Amino acid sequence: MLDTLWGHSGQEGGSGQPLEAHLAGVAEFVEAFGAGTFGKVAAWLHDFGKADTEFQKYLWKASQNREKRFRCAINHSEAGAALAVQLFGEEKGKVLAYLILGHHAGLPDYLGGPASLQSRLKTGKKNLERIEKYAEELQSRLPKVESLVPKGFLLARDNYHLWIRMLFSCLVDADWLDTERFMAPDRFASRPVFPTIQELKSRFDKHRNQPCFVNLKEGATEKEKMLKASRDAVLAACRREGRAERSHGIYQLAVPTGGGKTLSSMAFALEHAVRHGKKRILYVIPYTSIIEQTADVFREIFGTANIVEHHSNLDVTLRKEKLQKEGEDTDPITSEQLDLAAENWDAPLILTTSVQFFESLFSARPSRCRKVHNIADSVVILDEVQTLPPNLLHPLVSVMNALSWSFGTTFVLCSATQPALESLKMDQPFPIVSETETLYQNLRRVKFHVEIDSPRTWPDLADELARQKQVLCIVNTRRDCYELFQELESRSVENVVPLSALMCGQHRSEVIAKIRADLSDGQPVRVVSTQLVEAGVDLDFPTVYRCLAGLDSLLQAAGRCNREGKLEYGDVFVFAVPKPVNQGLIAKGAGACRELLTKKDFDLQKYASYSQYSELFYAMVNDMGSALQKSLTADTPDVPFREVDEKFRMIDDDCSEAVVVRYGESPKWIDALKADGVSREILRKLQRYTINLPRNVVANLCDNGLLEKLDSGLMVQKVEELYDDKVGMDIFSGKSKMPTIII
């Protein structure tokens, strides 16, 4: 009888997809994803409620008039959830109920209001009574299983919520793919086929063996020779460890800045994936401000068509141009096809952000969770791992352990400043480079000059910086960056460049490209920046100044000094200011660092020093996410999925708001948004022209008529003069009519 019912309405007046065909199709996809009998049972039950007469009437009406929106009083997921509990008992059935109830609305909380699992199961029992005659027929299609939960999952409390998310991800992806196969066959058929991991490895090996990467230039300095030898040693270690017998686990790649982490970590991932049959490699980057340069490196090696980028900084137009240029003699994958692969990460090489990666693992939303099952049996490279937010470290460490233990995921923790995550119960990472301390000593390229007892005023510091031909000065706040820049500007110093998050992504990219060109050409350039320049931005200054902050910031700042070893030693000056940041993580990091720097024998360039610092820093952090983690580790199925979704934020945006600025081409796209309404293309374009400001600042700017909120909900710059071509959003001068603020 199920084959006479509809699962989806057809096109205008056309026949629909039989319910049995849809359930079987979803079960087929789920089986391919490796969810086994657990997923197959969920697949057969997820849309079972569509057998209800009222829902069939709703589908028929929808097929007769595609333009009109109809509603149905019957929720089609609740009957299947109730049947799962009836057939498999409370414990096992509720695992399935989470999946079935959430496949459209999102994973529910166990307890709570009408949207909770407990409440909806009651409604589901009533809906099930209406279609009992179909339930007996459906049971004959369900696979026979002895246990719905793999051995150890209910015993391992940290794994329970992740097991449900993995099954949920499989179900959602399978449901959406089968629906797409019926409703949009052309779109489904256009999903791309990528090269294998082995083919990508061959491309990488060919690239690394080119003469420009193997040989030093004539007249190389001893430091350059040492740098080349150290990079080669790191690469060799990564290739060797990638072939090791361990099929999964947590690895640590501790390499000083400039030691070649990006390519060496990829070498490890490729060797490991080929050796152990891993499905994909995910390269996870903390900031969109540095994702472009990493993407450029990988495009050169693998080709644009072979990298799926999933981040807000993606320039689709630029990607299309690169695809067309690279595919002149072949039949290339299109930009639209790469977007399809980004929906569920169904590709061998993914480039994404920490926000996208980790928030998906703690999300309740189907669209976000859809890709999670493709993290299993993969290699995940976490670049600049020291940037993981301290207030979430307990749940982050727990989920990485669980992915490694139970889902065959291998993690590579990359950083010059490795945090002491073992102190938070992370599995002991395997070090890829064995002689770490020797490597750090060989790669010393700077001398530190610590002068923090007597604070420096902006005028005094500006005088010092003005005497330098090429210098980078990093401060802790956007206001400090603005004020120091103004001091230098007042001296009529040649080529003074500010760099901060008050500049949109497009603006920052252009400025960083110009800084690189000036450094390469030997031109004068004095850069005043916030800490956004520290993690992963490849700049090479002879002299760097760094305002006192955490030890990770000091060492990352040093990584922008004498990066390529052209000098015997570069100079890094650590200074204090009269009015330092007195609260928050910056203040705690600076306090921990100051305490260590007062010790006579403390050498901040030793590898072991950072573990000493991070343990002291963690002791100062009040909340490391233990309460959030506790809510996920219940022995019962009382998982507050939606509550966790709301609380888990890699970037604390509760106190900030996104603002679209007027810079470059953004006015054109703002006008298009006003005229044509919201579209995916316009929103993507505007991501490149967005900054984040504190909500109180946004409110003040709105009150003064400088910003406006569009019907789409986007906050946009209204007054042209508010955005300055040098400093970005000019909220500290008289233009903004803002009170004194520190951000």
Salt bridges, closest charged atoms under 4 A:
GLU20 OE2 - ARG141 NH2 2.51
GLU28 OE2 - ARG181 NH1 3.75
GLU31 OE1 - LYS40 NZ 3.92
ASP47 OD2 - HIS22 NE2 3.14
ASP47 OD2 - HIS46 NE2 3.36
ASP47 OD2 - LYS50 NZ 3.03
ASP47 OD1 - HIS76 NE2 3.08
ASP47 OD1 - HIS103 NE2 3.04
ASP52 OD2 - ARG130 NE 2.62
GLU54 OE2 - LYS57 NZ 3.69
GLU78 OE2 - ARG120 NE 3.06
GLU90 OE1 - LYS94 NZ 2.77
GLU137 OE2 - ARG141 NH2 3.37
ASP173 OD1 - ARG370 NE 2.71
ASP173 OD2 - HIS373 NE2 2.90
ASP175 OD1 - HIS22 NE2 2.96
ASP175 OD1 - HIS46 NE2 3.31
ASP178 OD2 - HIS22 ND1 2.71
ASP178 OD1 - ARG181 NH2 2.69
GLU180 OE1 - ARG187 NE 2.82
GLU180 OE2 - ARG191 NE 2.81
ASP205 OD2 - LYS201 NZ 2.93
ASP205 OD1 - ARG239 NH2 3.07
GLU222 OE2 - LYS225 NZ 3.62
ASP232 OD2 - LYS228 NZ 2.49
GLU241 OE1 - ARG246 NH2 2.86
GLU245 OE2 - ARG275 NH2 2.28
GLU271 OE2 - LYS201 NZ 3.53
GLU271 OE1 - ARG243 NE 3.10
GLU292 OE2 - ARG688 NH1 2.35
ASP296 OD1 - ARG299 NH1 2.46
GLU309 OE2 - ARG299 NH2 2.75
GLU309 OE1 - HIS311 NE2 2.77
GLU336 OE2 - LYS320 NZ 3.17
ASP339 OD1 - ARG319 NH2 2.68
ASP339 OD1 - ARG684 NH1 3.10
GLU343 OE2 - ARG187 NH2 2.45
GLU343 OE1 - ARG191 NH2 2.82
GLU343 OE1 - ARG370 NH1 3.23
ASP346 OD1 - ARG280 NH2 3.81
GLU359 OE1 - ARG368 NH1 2.95
ASP377 OD1 - LYS278 NZ 3.19
GLU451 OE1 - ARG456 NH1 3.02
ASP463 OD1 - ARG491 NE 2.66
GLU464 OE2 - ARG456 NH2 1.96
GLU483 OE2 - ARG479 NH1 3.04
GLU487 OE1 - ARG491 NH1 2.87
GLU489 OE2 - LYS726 NZ 3.44
ASP518 OD2 - LYS514 NZ 2.88
GLU534 OE2 - ARG546 NE 2.53
ASP538 OD1 - ARG563 NH2 2.87
GLU564 OE2 - ARG231 NH2 3.41
ASP571 OD1 - HIS449 NE2 2.82
ASP603 OD2 - ARG444 NH2 2.46
ASP635 OD1 - ARG157 NE 3.25
GLU643 OE2 - LYS647 NZ 2.90
ASP645 OD2 - ARG365 NE 3.68
ASP645 OD1 - ARG649 NH1 3.89
GLU657 OE1 - ARG695 NH1 3.58
GLU665 OE1 - LYS668 NZ 3.97
GLU708 OE2 - LYS674 NZ 3.09
ASP724 OD1 - LYS735 NZ 3.76
ASP730 OD2 - LYS735 NZ 3.59
